[in-house]
């Protein structure tokens, strides 16, 4: 941890701390927040609070208030996530760089990972591929233009996926990415420019009229494990609200409970979030791959089974 803090201190990035409890949880239908209840002064009937699945929203409020470049090491919580690479409580490093785009942030992520690897990487230069290049290389198809039928047929070529059916487009893409492509990403690899439908909190661009729109988003992989997820951050409050509302509609369609929108974040975006890029990196997973372990629980003193 000392090496990590020196890295950011040398670059003038301020360490911050934000609350683990929030009045708003994650609206993303793929992320399930832990909900708890505060009962005390100011909440005679109790008040729902959510454990942070990421410090992102609070950190963006600091950015909008003029904090400048910031980072945080904290616990994050996600309901229902337990397995070889998951624990419901985990340690996250998240940082934001005003004035950076996702390409410049990739440079800094690579520099930090190489620094923390302390000689454990055989090849210290990361490969960089667009999402489309990755699908062309490993599956021979264009993920931006392939039909659902094309994706389903390609999935059927792999015995482990042969019985899957009825997925939406992004479901097929996620399935092929996680079960076929990701395990093949042995060297340090950045994948960027995901489909616009997978933008989450990233900006969307259309490089040219004849090229599909893509999200200015990247992920970092090593030894088949996703380590980091970064964005050239969306700064438009109206677009962010529209995305939150689309999340709510998807949650309703899936029978999931609605989650209160983070109105304080939306207000901060309305006041003005500086152009910036941000990234979340799982420190437990980084330790996993650098220590040649197979399961995240092997890197934790108190995984869920021993909590």
Secondary structure by P-SEA (a helix, b strand, c coil): caaaaaaaaaabbbbbccccccccccccccbbbbbbbbbccccccbbbbbccccaaaaaaaaaaacccccccbbbbbbccccccccccbbbbbbbccccccaaaaaaaaaaaaaaaacccccccbbbbbcaaaaaaaccccccccccaaaaaaaaaccccccccccccaaaaaaaaaacccccccccbbbbccccccccccbbbbcccccccbbbccbbbbcccccccccccccccaaaaaaaaaaaaaaaaaabbbbbbcaaaaaaaaaacccccccccccaaaaaaaaacccccccccccccccc
